[in-house]
């Protein structure tokens, strides 16, 4: 779930912050930033191996 969370968040974040990459990103499935944040919160609270990694970006997102 950690990988899915990062993809969902950054798939929307990248074109917002790097508009020149928008033409390339249409090749990839759509993301959902709010879903990615919720998934990161879930991983940060419940995961065993990726808990620390999930907590680090999560602090940055708020």
C-alpha positions as CSV (number, residue, x, y, z in Angstrom):
1,X,0.0,0.0,0.0
2,X,3.0,2.3,0.6
3,X,3.9,2.3,-3.1
4,X,0.3,2.9,-4.1
5,X,0.0,5.8,-1.7
6,X,3.1,7.5,-3.0
7,X,2.0,7.0,-6.6
8,X,-1.5,8.4,-5.9
9,X,-0.1,11.5,-4.2
10,X,2.8,12.3,-6.5
11,X,1.0,11.5,-9.7
12,X,-1.1,14.7,-9.0
13,X,1.7,16.6,-7.3
14,X,4.2,16.4,-10.1
15,X,2.1,18.2,-12.8
16,X,1.1,20.9,-10.3
17,X,4.7,21.7,-9.5
18,X,6.3,20.8,-12.8
19,X,3.8,21.8,-15.5
20,X,6.3,21.0,-18.3
21,X,5.9,17.2,-17.4
22,X,2.2,17.2,-18.0
23,X,2.5,15.9,-21.6
24,X,4.5,12.9,-20.4
25,X,2.2,12.1,-17.5
26,X,-0.9,11.5,-19.7
27,X,0.7,8.1,-20.4
28,X,0.3,7.0,-16.8
29,X,-2.9,6.2,-14.9
30,X,-4.5,9.1,-13.0
31,X,-3.7,9.6,-9.3
32,X,-5.7,10.9,-6.4
33,X,-3.8,13.1,-4.0
34,X,-6.4,12.9,-1.2
35,X,-6.6,9.1,-1.5
36,X,-2.8,9.0,-1.4
37,X,-2.7,11.0,1.9
38,X,-5.3,8.7,3.4
39,X,-3.3,5.7,2.3
40,X,-0.1,7.1,3.8
41,X,-1.9,7.8,7.1
42,X,-3.1,4.2,7.1
43,X,0.4,2.8,6.4
44,X,2.0,5.2,8.9
45,X,-0.4,3.8,11.6
46,X,-0.5,0.1,10.7
47,X,2.4,-1.1,8.6
48,X,5.3,-3.0,10.1
49,X,8.1,-2.6,7.7
50,X,7.2,0.7,6.0
51,X,5.9,2.6,9.0
52,X,8.9,4.9,9.4
53,X,9.0,5.7,5.7
54,X,5.3,6.4,5.6
55,X,5.5,8.7,8.6
56,X,8.3,10.8,7.1
57,X,6.4,12.0,3.9
58,X,3.2,12.2,5.9
59,X,4.6,14.9,8.1
60,X,5.6,16.9,5.0
61,X,2.1,16.7,3.5
62,X,0.3,18.5,6.2
